């Protein structure tokens, strides 16, 4: 294993590895003044995807590891493409868990998503309602501002957060271009706070983060210090503009096979699970020449359920495996 690798893909937590990451290139250095805020540990979303995620086998081949680590060193977004079920989103959770970077900030993209949704929301109606009650709460504008996943990721922390922008190819045509400036500059303004920053006592305002904590924002602007580890995923439903592609490290994930699949099974069912279920792994990876998808969820489902019927004999195990490991077919027959 190359010593330069920060992320290695074995799954065992190794938070000290991030300390070995050298300073960024000059052109990817940002000037945010760090302000302390609590970073939650990984949550159920990561635990559900990763299982125990400790294996003697790396979950990735050498080229994949090199591209992931290139993104870490260069502070560039990692654009991951591949078929559904190839582990694109799981990779973001694996990086956060192995490097001890806390809860993954998840921003799922749909056709109506705008850049503002990822940066922050401002509840103007709620503030107006509180002002009508005349209870004084409306004077605290920070109560009505909540940072989104992207906005929280850009807070000036000394250790990077992991941001997952999931299924970017589902966005409308403008979002990838709108992302460019934020991803290049590492900062963004909050106009509602900029307008009052010159008033006495309003130069620093506490707002809510995507994690649910309060954090101080000075002068109505958020500027990162350590650029977040940004993972963009795409199922290939559309092409992206060239300026975005130039600013990303591109990684294409093939469906898991052999050692990567064995590590995946071990993470969810314990050491030796791949050997105990070698027949199911062989069936799952078999190429029937139909070109149809076999997401890894199918394999996990088959292993789990065949364990439940193991006492009923090999015939029932074979029956269950045949039912659950059929290739997906989205065509009507």
C-alpha positions as a Markdown table, in Angstrom:
| # | Residue | x | y | z |
|---|---|---|---|---|
| 1 | Unk | 0.0 | 0.0 | 0.0 |
| 2 | Unk | 1.4 | 3.4 | -1.0 |
| 3 | Unk | 2.3 | 5.6 | 2.0 |
| 4 | Unk | 0.9 | 8.7 | 0.3 |
| 5 | Unk | -2.7 | 7.4 | 0.4 |
| 6 | Unk | -4.8 | 9.2 | 3.0 |
| 7 | Unk | -8.0 | 7.1 | 2.4 |
| 8 | Unk | -7.2 | 3.4 | 2.0 |
| 9 | Unk | -10.6 | 1.8 | 1.9 |
| 10 | Unk | -10.2 | -0.8 | 4.6 |
| 11 | Unk | -13.0 | 0.6 | 6.7 |
| 12 | Unk | -11.3 | 0.7 | 10.1 |
| 13 | Unk | -11.6 | 4.2 | 11.6 |
| 14 | Unk | -8.2 | 5.9 | 11.3 |
| 15 | Unk | -8.9 | 9.6 | 12.1 |
| 16 | Unk | -5.2 | 10.4 | 12.4 |
| 17 | Unk | -4.7 | 9.8 | 8.7 |
| 18 | Unk | -6.3 | 13.1 | 7.8 |
| 19 | Unk | -3.5 | 14.8 | 9.6 |
| 20 | Unk | -1.0 | 13.5 | 7.0 |
| 21 | Unk | -2.8 | 15.5 | 4.3 |
| 22 | Unk | -0.4 | 18.3 | 3.3 |
| 23 | Unk | -1.6 | 21.9 | 2.8 |
| 24 | Unk | -3.5 | 22.5 | -0.4 |
| 25 | Unk | -2.1 | 23.9 | -3.6 |
| 26 | Unk | -1.9 | 27.7 | -3.5 |
| 27 | Unk | -4.7 | 28.0 | -6.0 |
| 28 | Unk | -7.0 | 25.9 | -3.7 |
| 29 | Unk | -6.2 | 27.8 | -0.5 |
| 30 | Unk | -9.1 | 29.6 | 1.2 |
| 31 | Unk | -9.0 | 32.2 | 4.0 |
| 32 | Unk | -11.9 | 31.6 | 6.3 |
| 33 | Unk | -11.2 | 32.2 | 10.0 |
| 34 | Unk | -12.1 | 29.0 | 11.9 |
| 35 | Unk | -14.9 | 29.2 | 14.4 |
| 36 | Unk | -15.6 | 26.2 | 16.7 |
| 37 | Unk | -18.7 | 24.3 | 16.2 |
| 38 | Unk | -19.8 | 20.7 | 17.1 |
| 39 | Unk | -19.5 | 18.1 | 14.3 |
| 40 | Unk | -21.8 | 15.2 | 15.0 |
| 41 | Unk | -20.5 | 11.7 | 14.7 |
| 42 | Unk | -21.6 | 9.4 | 11.8 |
| 43 | Unk | -25.4 | 8.8 | 11.9 |
| 44 | Unk | -27.7 | 5.9 | 11.1 |
| 45 | Unk | -27.5 | 6.8 | 7.4 |
| 46 | Unk | -23.8 | 5.8 | 7.4 |
| 47 | Unk | -24.2 | 2.8 | 9.6 |
| 48 | Unk | -26.9 | 1.5 | 7.4 |
| 49 | Unk | -24.8 | 1.8 | 4.3 |
| 50 | Unk | -21.5 | 0.6 | 5.7 |
| 51 | Unk | -22.3 | -2.2 | 8.1 |
| 52 | Unk | -19.2 | -2.9 | 10.3 |
| 53 | Unk | -17.1 | -1.9 | 7.3 |
| 54 | Unk | -13.9 | -3.4 | 8.6 |
| 55 | Unk | -12.2 | -5.9 | 6.3 |
| 56 | Unk | -8.8 | -7.3 | 5.5 |
| 57 | Unk | -9.6 | -6.4 | 1.9 |
| 58 | Unk | -9.6 | -2.8 | 0.5 |
| 59 | Unk | -13.0 | -2.0 | -0.9 |
| 60 | Unk | -11.3 | -0.4 | -4.0 |
| 61 | Unk | -8.7 | -1.2 | -6.6 |
| 62 | Unk | -5.5 | 0.8 | -7.0 |
| 63 | Unk | -6.7 | 3.2 | -9.6 |
| 64 | Unk | -9.9 | 4.0 | -7.7 |
| 65 | Unk | -7.9 | 4.7 | -4.5 |
| 66 | Unk | -5.5 | 7.0 | -6.5 |
| 67 | Unk | -8.3 | 9.1 | -7.9 |
| 68 | Unk | -10.0 | 9.4 | -4.5 |
| 69 | Unk | -6.8 | 10.6 | -2.9 |
| 70 | Unk | -6.1 | 12.9 | -5.8 |
| 71 | Unk | -9.3 | 14.7 | -5.0 |
| 72 | Unk | -8.3 | 14.9 | -1.3 |
| 73 | Unk | -4.9 | 16.3 | -2.1 |
| 74 | Unk | -6.1 | 18.8 | -4.7 |
| 75 | Unk | -9.2 | 19.8 | -2.8 |
| 76 | Unk | -11.3 | 19.1 | -5.9 |
| 77 | Unk | -14.8 | 17.7 | -6.1 |
| 78 | Unk | -14.9 | 14.0 | -6.9 |
| 79 | Unk | -17.5 | 13.2 | -9.6 |
| 80 | Unk | -18.5 | 9.6 | -9.4 |
| 81 | Unk | -20.4 | 8.0 | -12.2 |
| 82 | Unk | -21.7 | 4.4 | -12.5 |
| 83 | Unk | -24.7 | 2.2 | -12.6 |
| 84 | Unk | -27.2 | 2.3 | -9.7 |
| 85 | Unk | -26.0 | 0.0 | -6.9 |
| 86 | Unk | -22.3 | 0.4 | -7.8 |
| 87 | Unk | -21.5 | 2.1 | -4.4 |
| 88 | Unk | -21.3 | 5.8 | -5.5 |
| 89 | Unk | -23.1 | 7.3 | -2.5 |
| 90 | Unk | -21.6 | 4.7 | -0.1 |
| 91 | Unk | -18.1 | 5.9 | -0.9 |
| 92 | Unk | -18.8 | 9.3 | 0.7 |
| 93 | Unk | -19.9 | 7.6 | 3.9 |
| 94 | Unk | -16.9 | 5.3 | 3.8 |
| 95 | Unk | -14.5 | 8.3 | 3.5 |
| 96 | Unk | -16.2 | 10.1 | 6.4 |
| 97 | Unk | -16.1 | 7.0 | 8.6 |
| 98 | Unk | -12.6 | 5.9 | 7.9 |
| 99 | Unk | -11.1 | 9.4 | 8.3 |
| 100 | Unk | -13.2 | 10.4 | 11.3 |
| 101 | Unk | -14.8 | 13.4 | 9.7 |
| 102 | Unk | -18.3 | 13.0 | 11.3 |
| 103 | Unk | -21.7 | 12.9 | 9.8 |
| 104 | Unk | -22.0 | 13.1 | 6.0 |
| 105 | Unk | -23.8 | 16.2 | 4.8 |
| 106 | Unk | -26.3 | 14.9 | 2.2 |
| 107 | Unk | -27.9 | 17.0 | -0.5 |
| 108 | Unk | -30.2 | 14.8 | -2.7 |
| 109 | Unk | -30.9 | 16.5 | -6.0 |
| 110 | Unk | -34.2 | 16.5 | -7.8 |
| 111 | Unk | -35.4 | 18.4 | -11.0 |
| 112 | Unk | -36.6 | 21.4 | -9.0 |
| 113 | Unk | -33.4 | 21.8 | -6.8 |
| 114 | Unk | -31.7 | 25.2 | -6.9 |
| 115 | Unk | -28.4 | 26.3 | -5.6 |
| 116 | Unk | -30.0 | 28.3 | -2.8 |
| 117 | Unk | -31.5 | 25.0 | -1.4 |
| 118 | Unk | -28.0 | 23.7 | -0.7 |
| 119 | Unk | -26.7 | 27.0 | 0.8 |
| 120 | Unk | -29.4 | 28.1 | 3.2 |
| 121 | Unk | -33.1 | 28.8 | 3.8 |
| 122 | Unk | -34.6 | 32.0 | 5.3 |
| 123 | Unk | -38.0 | 31.7 | 6.9 |
| 124 | Unk | -39.3 | 35.2 | 6.2 |
| 125 | Unk | -42.9 | 34.2 | 6.9 |
| 126 | Unk | -42.0 | 32.8 | 10.3 |
| 127 | Unk | -40.2 | 35.9 | 11.2 |
| 128 | Unk | -43.1 | 38.1 | 10.1 |
| 129 | Unk | -45.5 | 36.0 | 12.2 |
| 130 | Unk | -43.3 | 36.3 | 15.3 |
| 131 | Unk | -43.0 | 40.1 | 14.7 |
| 132 | Unk | -46.8 | 40.3 | 14.8 |
| 133 | Unk | -46.8 | 38.5 | 18.1 |
| 134 | Unk | -44.5 | 41.2 | 19.4 |
| 135 | Unk | -42.6 | 38.8 | 21.6 |
| 136 | Unk | -39.1 | 40.1 | 20.6 |
| 137 | Unk | -38.0 | 36.8 | 18.9 |
| 138 | Unk | -38.2 | 38.4 | 15.5 |
| 139 | Unk | -35.3 | 40.7 | 16.4 |
| 140 | Unk | -33.0 | 37.6 | 16.3 |
| 141 | Unk | -32.8 | 37.1 | 12.5 |
| 142 | Unk | -30.5 | 34.1 | 13.0 |
| 143 | Unk | -33.4 | 32.1 | 14.4 |
| 144 | Unk | -34.9 | 32.1 | 10.9 |
| 145 | Unk | -31.8 | 31.1 | 8.9 |
| 146 | Unk | -30.7 | 27.5 | 8.5 |
| 147 | Unk | -27.7 | 26.5 | 6.5 |
| 148 | Unk | -28.2 | 23.7 | 4.0 |
| 149 | Unk | -25.7 | 20.8 | 3.4 |
| 150 | Unk | -23.5 | 22.8 | 1.1 |
| 151 | Unk | -23.6 | 25.9 | 3.3 |
| 152 | Unk | -22.7 | 23.8 | 6.4 |
| 153 | Unk | -19.9 | 22.1 | 4.5 |
| 154 | Unk | -18.3 | 25.5 | 3.7 |
| 155 | Unk | -18.2 | 26.6 | 7.4 |
| 156 | Unk | -14.5 | 27.4 | 8.3 |
| 157 | Unk | -13.5 | 24.3 | 10.0 |
| 158 | Unk | -9.8 | 23.1 | 10.3 |
| 159 | Unk | -10.9 | 19.5 | 9.4 |
| 160 | Unk | -12.9 | 19.1 | 6.2 |
| 161 | Unk | -16.5 | 17.9 | 6.2 |
| 162 | Unk | -17.8 | 15.3 | 3.7 |
| 163 | Unk | -20.5 | 16.6 | 1.4 |
| 164 | Unk | -22.5 | 14.2 | -0.8 |
| 165 | Unk | -24.4 | 15.9 | -3.7 |
| 166 | Unk | -26.4 | 12.9 | -4.8 |
| 167 | Unk | -27.7 | 12.3 | -8.3 |
| 168 | Unk | -26.6 | 15.6 | -9.8 |
| 169 | Unk | -27.7 | 14.4 | -13.2 |
| 170 | Unk | -31.3 | 14.7 | -12.0 |
| 171 | Unk | -31.0 | 18.5 | -11.7 |
| 172 | Unk | -32.2 | 21.1 | -14.2 |
| 173 | Unk | -29.8 | 22.5 | -16.7 |
| 174 | Unk | -28.7 | 25.5 | -14.6 |
| 175 | Unk | -27.6 | 23.9 | -11.3 |
| 176 | Unk | -24.2 | 22.4 | -12.4 |
| 177 | Unk | -23.2 | 25.9 | -13.8 |
| 178 | Unk | -24.5 | 27.6 | -10.6 |
| 179 | Unk | -22.4 | 25.3 | -8.5 |
| 180 | Unk | -19.2 | 26.4 | -10.3 |
| 181 | Unk | -18.6 | 29.7 | -8.5 |
| 182 | Unk | -19.2 | 28.3 | -5.0 |
| 183 | Unk | -17.0 | 25.3 | -5.7 |
| 184 | Unk | -14.2 | 27.6 | -7.0 |
| 185 | Unk | -14.4 | 30.4 | -4.4 |
| 186 | Unk | -15.2 | 28.3 | -1.3 |
| 187 | Unk | -17.5 | 31.1 | 0.0 |
| 188 | Unk | -21.0 | 32.6 | -0.4 |
| 189 | Unk | -22.9 | 35.6 | 1.1 |
| 190 | Unk | -26.1 | 35.6 | 3.0 |
| 191 | Unk | -27.7 | 38.9 | 1.8 |
| 192 | Unk | -30.2 | 39.0 | 4.8 |
| 193 | Unk | -27.2 | 39.2 | 7.1 |
| 194 | Unk | -25.0 | 41.4 | 4.9 |
| 195 | Unk | -27.7 | 44.1 | 5.0 |
| 196 | Unk | -27.4 | 44.5 | 8.7 |
| 197 | Unk | -23.7 | 43.7 | 9.3 |
| 198 | Unk | -22.9 | 47.4 | 9.8 |
| 199 | Unk | -25.4 | 47.8 | 12.6 |
| 200 | Unk | -24.2 | 47.8 | 16.2 |
| 201 | Unk | -24.1 | 44.2 | 17.5 |
| 202 | Unk | -25.2 | 42.7 | 14.2 |
| 203 | Unk | -21.8 | 42.0 | 12.7 |
| 204 | Unk | -21.9 | 38.5 | 14.0 |
| 205 | Unk | -25.1 | 36.5 | 13.9 |
| 206 | Unk | -25.7 | 32.9 | 15.0 |
| 207 | Unk | -27.6 | 30.7 | 12.6 |
| 208 | Unk | -28.6 | 27.0 | 12.6 |
| 209 | Unk | -26.6 | 24.5 | 10.7 |
| 210 | Unk | -27.7 | 21.4 | 8.8 |
| 211 | Unk | -26.5 | 19.4 | 11.8 |
| 212 | Unk | -29.0 | 21.3 | 14.0 |
| 213 | Unk | -26.4 | 23.3 | 15.9 |
| 214 | Unk | -25.9 | 27.1 | 16.2 |
| 215 | Unk | -22.8 | 28.7 | 14.7 |
| 216 | Unk | -21.7 | 32.3 | 14.4 |
| 217 | Unk | -21.5 | 33.9 | 11.0 |
| 218 | Unk | -19.4 | 37.1 | 10.8 |
| 219 | Unk | -20.2 | 40.0 | 8.4 |
| 220 | Unk | -22.9 | 38.0 | 6.5 |
| 221 | Unk | -20.5 | 35.8 | 4.6 |
| 222 | Unk | -19.3 | 32.2 | 5.0 |
| 223 | Unk | -15.8 | 31.4 | 3.8 |
| 224 | Unk | -14.3 | 27.9 | 4.2 |
| 225 | Unk | -10.8 | 27.2 | 5.5 |
| 226 | Unk | -10.6 | 23.5 | 4.7 |
| 227 | Unk | -12.5 | 22.8 | 1.4 |
| 228 | Unk | -15.0 | 20.1 | 2.0 |
| 229 | Unk | -14.5 | 16.6 | 0.6 |
| 230 | Unk | -17.2 | 16.9 | -2.1 |
| 231 | Unk | -18.7 | 13.8 | -3.7 |
| 232 | Unk | -20.9 | 14.4 | -6.7 |
| 233 | Unk | -22.8 | 11.3 | -8.0 |
| 234 | Unk | -24.4 | 10.7 | -11.4 |
| 235 | Unk | -26.2 | 7.7 | -12.9 |
| 236 | Unk | -25.3 | 9.0 | -16.4 |
| 237 | Unk | -28.8 | 10.4 | -17.2 |
| 238 | Unk | -27.3 | 13.5 | -18.7 |
| 239 | Unk | -24.0 | 15.2 | -19.7 |
| 240 | Unk | -22.4 | 18.0 | -17.6 |
| 241 | Unk | -21.0 | 21.2 | -18.9 |
| 242 | Unk | -17.2 | 21.2 | -19.6 |
| 243 | Unk | -16.4 | 23.9 | -17.0 |
| 244 | Unk | -17.8 | 21.6 | -14.3 |
| 245 | Unk | -16.0 | 18.5 | -15.6 |
| 246 | Unk | -12.7 | 20.4 | -15.7 |
| 247 | Unk | -13.0 | 21.3 | -12.0 |
| 248 | Unk | -13.7 | 17.7 | -10.9 |
| 249 | Unk | -11.7 | 14.5 | -10.5 |
| 250 | Unk | -13.8 | 11.9 | -12.4 |
| 251 | Unk | -14.1 | 8.4 | -11.1 |
| 252 | Unk | -16.2 | 5.8 | -12.8 |
| 253 | Unk | -17.3 | 2.9 | -10.5 |
| 254 | Unk | -18.0 | -0.5 | -12.1 |
| 255 | Unk | -20.4 | -2.8 | -10.3 |
| 256 | Unk | -18.6 | -4.5 | -7.4 |
| 257 | Unk | -16.8 | -7.7 | -8.3 |
| 258 | Unk | -14.4 | -10.1 | -6.6 |
| 259 | Unk | -12.4 | -8.6 | -3.8 |
| 260 | Unk | -14.5 | -5.4 | -3.6 |
| 261 | Unk | -17.7 | -7.5 | -3.4 |
| 262 | Unk | -16.2 | -9.8 | -0.8 |
| 263 | Unk | -15.2 | -6.8 | 1.4 |
| 264 | Unk | -18.7 | -5.5 | 1.0 |
| 265 | Unk | -20.2 | -8.8 | 2.2 |
| 266 | Unk | -17.8 | -9.0 | 5.1 |
| 267 | Unk | -18.7 | -5.5 | 6.2 |
| 268 | Unk | -22.4 | -6.5 | 6.6 |
| 269 | Unk | -22.2 | -10.1 | 7.7 |
| 270 | Unk | -18.9 | -10.5 | 9.4 |
| 271 | Unk | -15.5 | -12.1 | 8.6 |
| 272 | Unk | -15.7 | -15.1 | 6.4 |
| 273 | Unk | -19.2 | -14.3 | 5.2 |
| 274 | Unk | -18.0 | -14.2 | 1.6 |
| 275 | Unk | -16.6 | -17.7 | 1.9 |
| 276 | Unk | -19.8 | -19.0 | 3.5 |
| 277 | Unk | -21.8 | -17.6 | 0.7 |
| 278 | Unk | -19.5 | -18.2 | -2.2 |
| 279 | Unk | -22.4 | -19.8 | -4.2 |
| 280 | Unk | -24.5 | -16.6 | -4.0 |
| 281 | Unk | -21.5 | -14.4 | -4.9 |
| 282 | Unk | -20.8 | -16.6 | -7.9 |
| 283 | Unk | -24.5 | -16.5 | -9.0 |
| 284 | Unk | -24.6 | -12.7 | -8.5 |
| 285 | Unk | -21.4 | -12.0 | -10.6 |
| 286 | Unk | -22.3 | -14.5 | -13.3 |
| 287 | Unk | -22.6 | -12.8 | -16.7 |
| 288 | Unk | -25.7 | -14.1 | -18.5 |
| 289 | Unk | -25.1 | -11.9 | -21.5 |
| 290 | Unk | -28.3 | -10.0 | -20.9 |
| 291 | Unk | -26.6 | -6.7 | -19.9 |
| 292 | Unk | -29.1 | -6.2 | -17.1 |
| 293 | Unk | -28.3 | -4.6 | -13.7 |
| 294 | Unk | -27.7 | -6.4 | -10.5 |
| 295 | Unk | -27.5 | -3.9 | -7.6 |
| 296 | Unk | -25.7 | -5.1 | -4.5 |
| 297 | Unk | -28.9 | -4.8 | -2.5 |
| 298 | Unk | -30.0 | -7.9 | -4.2 |
| 299 | Unk | -27.0 | -9.9 | -2.9 |
| 300 | Unk | -27.4 | -8.6 | 0.6 |
| 301 | Unk | -31.1 | -9.5 | 0.6 |
| 302 | Unk | -30.4 | -13.0 | -0.7 |
| 303 | Unk | -27.7 | -13.6 | 1.9 |
| 304 | Unk | -29.8 | -12.4 | 4.8 |
| 305 | Unk | -32.9 | -14.3 | 3.8 |
| 306 | Unk | -31.1 | -17.6 | 3.0 |
| 307 | Unk | -29.6 | -17.4 | 6.5 |
| 308 | Unk | -33.1 | -17.4 | 7.9 |
| 309 | Unk | -34.1 | -20.5 | 6.0 |
| 310 | Unk | -30.8 | -22.4 | 6.4 |
| 311 | Unk | -32.4 | -25.0 | 8.6 |
| 312 | Unk | -34.8 | -26.0 | 5.9 |
| 313 | Unk | -32.1 | -27.4 | 3.8 |
| 314 | Unk | -30.2 | -26.6 | 0.6 |
| 315 | Unk | -33.2 | -26.9 | -1.7 |
| 316 | Unk | -35.0 | -24.0 | 0.1 |
| 317 | Unk | -31.8 | -22.0 | 0.1 |
| 318 | Unk | -31.5 | -22.5 | -3.7 |
| 319 | Unk | -35.2 | -21.5 | -4.2 |
| 320 | Unk | -34.8 | -18.3 | -2.2 |
| 321 | Unk | -31.5 | -17.4 | -4.1 |
| 322 | Unk | -33.2 | -18.0 | -7.4 |
| 323 | Unk | -36.0 | -15.6 | -6.5 |
| 324 | Unk | -33.9 | -12.8 | -5.2 |
| 325 | Unk | -31.0 | -12.9 | -7.6 |
| 326 | Unk | -32.9 | -12.6 | -10.8 |
| 327 | Unk | -31.5 | -9.8 | -13.1 |
| 328 | Unk | -33.6 | -6.6 | -13.0 |
| 329 | Unk | -35.6 | -6.0 | -16.1 |
| 330 | Unk | -37.3 | -2.7 | -16.5 |
| 331 | Unk | -38.9 | -3.7 | -19.7 |
| 332 | Unk | -42.5 | -4.9 | -19.8 |
| 333 | Unk | -42.9 | -8.5 | -20.7 |
